[in-house]
Amino acid sequence: MQTLDHTAYLNMREGADVLEADGKGDKVLCLADGSMLKLFRRKRLLTSALWAPYARRFADNCRALRERSIECPTVRQIYRIPSIERDAVHYDPLPGRTLRQLLGSDDNESLRAQLGEFIARLHENGIYFRSAHLGNVVLTPENTLGLIDIADLRTYRKPLRKGLRLRNFKHMLRYRQDREWLLKDNQFLEHYLNHQRVCNGRELSLALTPLSP
């Protein structure tokens, strides 16, 4: 992790657009060259971020995804910025549009099918994405799917066990708009089940049924 002094930070953010912020300050900046700077703060005095900074987790997760041929942002550098008490990751964004931005498109049925296959592929590759929702999955110009905002992603050496898969589905269904879109027909679930080898289809279907809109 490279230390970035305050002058260098100000030079980097000159002309940037603030894409996300809260009462504590900026969170995501689109820099003048189109690259992104995501800022992380420590929310508690004693936190795992002391020995595993979120910026480093983001970079490590990008590397792990690319090793599994999953598209994601391309990290340039990770920084510690003492003057604003932040860690940061500087990266090139994954081009495309999020699935949430595409909810009104005419090809939603095939997109649900594609997403089902993609999530199955993640699970078979041992990828547990706790923040999985339609705003964090991108359809690229090449018509492939990839992930963004991946600081809390976990990877395992083996395919995910059934409990983690079901938990991941519950995370995906927690937003009403996402849930209604995902469960509008059987495409998402059927294509997931057709591309997974671990979960029992009947049990998984029953687990999702109570969450139907």
C-alpha positions as CSV (number, residue, x, y, z in Angstrom):
1,M,0.0,0.0,0.0
2,Q,1.4,3.4,-1.1
3,T,1.2,6.5,1.1
4,L,-0.3,9.5,-0.7
5,D,0.4,12.9,0.8
6,H,-2.2,15.6,0.9
7,T,-0.9,17.6,-2.1
8,A,-0.7,14.5,-4.3
9,Y,-4.3,13.6,-3.2
10,L,-5.6,17.1,-4.1
11,N,-3.9,16.9,-7.4
12,M,-5.4,13.5,-8.1
13,R,-8.9,14.6,-7.3
14,E,-8.8,17.9,-9.1
15,G,-11.7,18.1,-11.6
16,A,-13.2,14.9,-10.1
17,D,-16.9,14.3,-9.9
18,V,-18.2,13.1,-6.6
19,L,-20.4,10.0,-7.3
20,E,-21.0,9.0,-3.7
21,A,-20.6,10.8,-0.4
22,D,-22.0,10.8,3.2
23,G,-21.8,13.0,6.2
24,K,-18.2,11.9,6.8
25,G,-17.0,13.0,3.4
26,D,-16.4,11.7,-0.2
27,K,-16.8,7.9,-0.8
28,V,-16.4,7.5,-4.6
29,L,-14.8,9.9,-7.0
30,C,-14.7,9.8,-10.8
31,L,-11.4,11.3,-11.7
32,A,-10.7,13.6,-14.6
33,D,-9.3,10.7,-16.7
34,G,-12.3,8.5,-16.1
35,S,-10.7,6.3,-13.5
36,M,-12.3,5.8,-10.1
37,L,-11.1,6.5,-6.6
38,K,-13.0,4.6,-3.9
39,L,-12.3,5.9,-0.3
40,F,-12.6,3.8,2.8
41,R,-12.7,5.0,6.4
42,R,-12.5,3.0,9.6
43,K,-15.9,3.0,11.3
44,R,-14.6,1.7,14.7
45,L,-11.4,1.9,16.6
46,L,-11.0,-1.8,16.8
47,T,-11.9,-3.3,13.4
48,S,-10.5,-5.9,11.0
49,A,-9.7,-3.0,8.7
50,L,-6.6,-2.4,10.9
51,W,-4.9,-5.5,9.5
52,A,-7.0,-6.0,6.4
53,P,-7.8,-2.6,4.9
54,Y,-10.9,-2.5,2.7
55,A,-8.9,-1.0,-0.1
56,R,-6.6,-4.0,0.0
57,R,-9.5,-6.4,0.2
58,F,-11.0,-4.7,-2.9
59,A,-7.7,-5.2,-4.8
60,D,-7.2,-8.8,-3.6
61,N,-10.8,-9.6,-4.6
62,C,-10.2,-8.2,-8.1
63,R,-7.2,-10.4,-8.5
64,A,-9.1,-13.5,-7.2
65,L,-11.9,-12.9,-9.6
66,R,-9.6,-12.4,-12.6
67,E,-7.9,-15.7,-11.7
68,R,-11.3,-17.3,-12.0
69,S,-12.0,-15.5,-15.3
70,I,-14.8,-13.3,-13.8
71,E,-14.8,-9.7,-15.1
72,C,-14.3,-6.9,-12.6
73,P,-12.6,-3.5,-12.3
74,T,-8.9,-3.2,-13.0
75,V,-6.9,-1.9,-10.0
76,R,-4.1,0.6,-10.6
77,Q,-3.0,1.2,-7.0
78,I,-4.1,1.2,-3.4
79,Y,-3.3,4.1,-1.1
80,R,-3.2,5.2,2.5
81,I,-4.0,8.9,2.8
82,P,-3.1,10.0,6.3
83,S,-4.3,13.6,5.9
84,I,-7.9,12.6,5.5
85,E,-7.7,9.3,7.5
86,R,-8.7,7.2,4.5
87,D,-7.5,4.3,2.6
88,A,-8.3,4.3,-1.1
89,V,-8.3,2.1,-4.2
90,H,-7.6,3.7,-7.6
91,Y,-9.1,1.6,-10.4
92,D,-10.5,1.6,-14.0
93,P,-14.2,0.8,-13.8
94,L,-15.8,-2.2,-15.5
95,P,-17.4,-0.8,-18.7
96,G,-21.1,-1.3,-19.2
97,R,-24.4,-0.8,-17.4
98,T,-25.7,-2.4,-14.2
99,L,-28.6,-4.8,-14.4
100,R,-30.6,-2.4,-12.2
101,Q,-30.2,0.2,-15.0
102,L,-31.5,-2.3,-17.5
103,L,-34.7,-3.3,-15.7
104,G,-36.8,-1.6,-18.3
105,S,-35.1,-3.2,-21.3
106,D,-37.0,-5.4,-23.8
107,D,-34.8,-8.5,-23.3
108,N,-35.3,-9.1,-19.6
109,E,-36.1,-12.8,-20.0
110,S,-32.8,-13.7,-21.6
111,L,-31.0,-11.4,-19.1
112,R,-32.5,-13.2,-16.2
113,A,-31.4,-16.5,-17.8
114,Q,-27.9,-15.1,-18.2
115,L,-27.8,-13.9,-14.6
116,G,-28.9,-17.4,-13.3
117,E,-26.0,-19.0,-15.2
118,F,-23.6,-16.3,-14.0
119,I,-24.5,-16.7,-10.3
120,A,-24.2,-20.5,-10.6
121,R,-20.7,-20.0,-12.1
122,L,-19.7,-17.8,-9.2
123,H,-20.9,-20.4,-6.7
124,E,-19.2,-23.2,-8.5
125,N,-16.0,-21.1,-8.4
126,G,-16.3,-20.7,-4.6
127,I,-17.3,-17.0,-4.8
128,Y,-19.6,-15.7,-2.1
129,F,-20.6,-12.1,-2.9
130,R,-22.5,-10.8,0.2
131,S,-23.4,-7.5,-1.5
132,A,-24.9,-9.3,-4.6
133,H,-27.7,-7.2,-6.0
134,L,-28.7,-5.9,-9.4
135,G,-26.8,-2.7,-8.8
136,N,-23.5,-4.6,-8.4
137,V,-23.7,-6.8,-11.6
138,V,-22.7,-5.2,-14.9
139,L,-23.6,-6.1,-18.4
140,T,-20.5,-5.3,-20.5
141,P,-20.4,-4.1,-24.1
142,E,-19.4,-7.6,-25.0
143,N,-22.6,-8.9,-23.5
144,T,-20.9,-10.6,-20.6
145,L,-21.6,-10.1,-16.9
146,G,-19.1,-8.9,-14.3
147,L,-19.0,-7.6,-10.7
148,I,-18.3,-4.3,-9.1
149,D,-18.2,-3.0,-5.5
150,I,-16.5,-6.2,-4.3
151,A,-14.7,-5.2,-1.0
152,D,-16.7,-7.7,1.0
153,L,-16.6,-10.6,-1.4
154,R,-15.1,-13.9,-0.1
155,T,-13.5,-16.7,-2.1
156,Y,-13.3,-20.4,-1.2
157,R,-11.2,-23.2,-2.7
158,K,-14.3,-25.4,-3.3
159,P,-17.8,-24.7,-4.7
160,L,-20.0,-23.0,-2.1
161,R,-22.0,-25.3,0.2
162,K,-25.8,-25.2,0.1
163,G,-26.1,-23.0,3.1
164,L,-24.0,-20.2,1.6
165,R,-25.8,-20.4,-1.7
166,L,-29.2,-20.0,0.0
167,R,-27.8,-17.1,2.1
168,N,-26.5,-15.5,-1.1
169,F,-29.9,-15.8,-2.7
170,K,-31.6,-14.1,0.3
171,H,-29.2,-11.2,-0.1
172,M,-30.1,-10.9,-3.8
173,L,-33.8,-10.9,-3.0
174,R,-33.8,-8.4,-0.1
175,Y,-34.7,-5.4,-2.4
176,R,-38.3,-5.5,-3.6
177,Q,-37.5,-4.2,-7.1
178,D,-34.8,-6.7,-7.6
179,R,-36.9,-9.6,-6.2
180,E,-39.9,-8.8,-8.4
181,W,-37.6,-8.7,-11.5
182,L,-35.7,-11.9,-10.6
183,L,-38.8,-13.9,-9.8
184,K,-41.0,-12.6,-12.6
185,D,-40.7,-15.9,-14.4
186,N,-38.6,-19.1,-13.9
187,Q,-35.7,-18.1,-16.1
188,F,-33.3,-17.1,-13.4
189,L,-33.9,-20.1,-11.1
190,E,-34.1,-22.7,-13.9
191,H,-30.8,-21.5,-15.5
192,Y,-29.1,-21.4,-12.1
193,L,-30.2,-25.0,-11.4
194,N,-29.2,-26.2,-14.8
195,H,-25.6,-24.9,-14.2
196,Q,-25.0,-26.0,-10.6
197,R,-23.9,-29.4,-9.2
198,V,-24.1,-29.0,-5.4
199,C,-27.5,-27.6,-4.3
200,N,-30.6,-29.8,-4.5
201,G,-33.0,-28.1,-6.9
202,R,-36.1,-29.0,-4.9
203,E,-34.8,-27.6,-1.7
204,L,-33.5,-24.5,-3.3
205,S,-36.8,-23.9,-5.0
206,L,-38.7,-24.3,-1.8
207,A,-36.3,-21.9,0.0
208,L,-37.0,-19.2,-2.6
209,T,-40.8,-19.7,-2.9
210,P,-41.7,-17.7,0.3
211,L,-39.8,-14.8,-1.1
212,S,-41.8,-14.6,-4.3
213,P,-43.5,-11.2,-4.9
